[in-house]
């Protein structure tokens, strides 16, 4: 029986060992991004923008030109890159502490202006790189280094649901939330990233996809338990789905 290749690494994904913690799902998301870039045939004209946090190491794994932005400023930098190089495919890759906290103004205004960029937002409900502090997306009762007793709604408010917030802005062409904790959800995540990229390729406008992901190290649990937490806790609190798609509103 002749061997048949059923799975191979996308050419846009670097053939290197990952430095991320065991069970971290950044690598899974990198693969999805690389596959979508290849499918649209835009690898050679892509300029990625990565901000501060675990997301910044995108440049080690995606074989495109990449700009490193100051903390939270990836949408502003991406805006400048796209306006200077309108023929380029430009996307930002950010985490929740970065995008929803220090960079909240940048993402909101870039989305509201309808900048022709795409944003991949990785939400693991905690500051991953800097010590596990509470993020704007930290869930009620979740313990972090800055809320060791658990996030309290009366004291810190509730977690911000960025996909829904972004969907409410007039300049947005597409906003969705996905997860990468199961085969079914991986397929849905791929479709969401592809559509977020498509809105830029076709000139429809700003595309945004939030992806729920694990952080076993700062959650202080095994990779298996962290993956289970996505289904049991995060998805009920951050529902999956498409919250805006201009193509379906026509």
Protein Blocks (a to p, Z undefined) as FASTA:
>chain_A
ZZddfbdcdfklccdddfbdehiaklmmmmmmmmmmmmnopmmmcccdddedjklmmmmm
mccddddddehilmmmmmmmmmmmmmbccdddddfklmmmmmmmmmmmmmmnopacdddd
ddehiafknnopacfklcghiacfklmnopafklnopaddfklmmmmpmklmbdcdddfk
bfklmmmmmmmmmmmmmmmmnonaccddddddddfklnopafklmmmmmmmmmmmmmccd
dfbdfklmZZ
